[in-house]
Amino acid sequence: MNQVVQVLTQLANTATLVTKEEVAQFLASTKLSKQQKIAIAAHDIDTLVETVHDLSVIKCLPILVADEDEEQIITITNKHVVNA
């Protein structure tokens, strides 16, 4: 993932990379996989995320607290969110 972040940072900070051809030439000089290069060029974030294998899975659990005066049954459901 570190290489992807570095390449995206370079793209964001290099004002001369304006046209698709310039971006393609820059991506060709990187060590990213072919699929990652295609995803970046196409602005396909979903595919890019799928190509990065070391992303951690973040688990979120909502916590609901009932008022002291009311007796309620609270159901907590597990939600899995990946990199959100």
C-alpha positions in Angstrom: 0.0 0.0 0.0 2.9 2.3 0.7 3.8 2.5 -3.0 0.2 3.4 -3.9 0.1 6.2 -1.4 3.5 7.5 -2.6 2.3 7.5 -6.2 -1.0 9.2 -5.4 0.9 11.8 -3.3 3.3 12.5 -6.2 0.3 12.8 -8.6 -1.4 15.3 -6.3 1.8 17.4 -5.8 3.1 17.5 -9.4 1.5 20.3 -11.3 3.0 19.2 -14.6 0.9 16.0 -14.7 -2.2 17.4 -16.3 -3.1 15.4 -19.3 -4.0 11.7 -19.5 -0.8 11.1 -21.5 1.4 12.7 -18.9 -0.2 10.7 -16.1 0.1 7.5 -18.1 3.8 8.2 -18.7 4.3 8.9 -15.0 2.4 5.7 -14.0 4.5 3.6 -16.5 7.6 4.7 -14.6 6.3 3.4 -11.2 6.6 0.0 -9.7 2.8 -0.4 -9.2 1.0 -3.4 -10.7 -0.6 -3.1 -14.1 -4.1 -3.4 -12.4 -3.2 -0.5 -10.0 -1.9 1.7 -12.8 -5.1 1.1 -14.8 -7.3 1.8 -11.7 -5.5 5.1 -11.0 -5.6 6.2 -14.6 -9.4 5.4 -14.7 -10.1 7.0 -11.3 -11.5 3.6 -10.2 -11.1 3.7 -6.4 -12.9 0.4 -5.8 -10.6 -1.5 -8.0 -7.6 0.2 -6.5 -8.7 -0.7 -3.0 -9.1 -4.3 -4.1 -5.5 -4.4 -5.3 -4.1 -3.3 -2.0 -3.9 -6.4 0.1 -2.6 -5.0 3.4 -5.6 -2.9 4.3 -7.0 -3.6 7.7 -10.7 -4.4 8.3 -12.3 -1.9 10.7 -15.2 -3.2 12.8 -17.8 -0.8 14.1 -20.2 -1.5 16.8 -22.9 1.0 17.6 -23.6 1.5 21.3 -27.1 2.5 22.3 -27.9 3.5 25.9 -31.5 3.4 27.1 -32.8 6.2 29.4 -32.8 5.2 33.1 -36.6 5.7 33.4 -37.5 3.4 30.4 -37.1 -0.3 30.1 -36.1 -1.1 26.6 -34.7 -4.0 24.7 -31.7 -2.9 22.7 -30.4 -4.9 19.8 -26.8 -4.3 18.7 -26.0 -5.5 15.2 -22.4 -6.0 14.0 -21.5 -3.9 11.0 -18.3 -4.5 9.1 -16.8 -1.5 7.4 -13.7 -1.7 5.3 -11.5 1.4 5.3 -14.3 3.9 5.8 
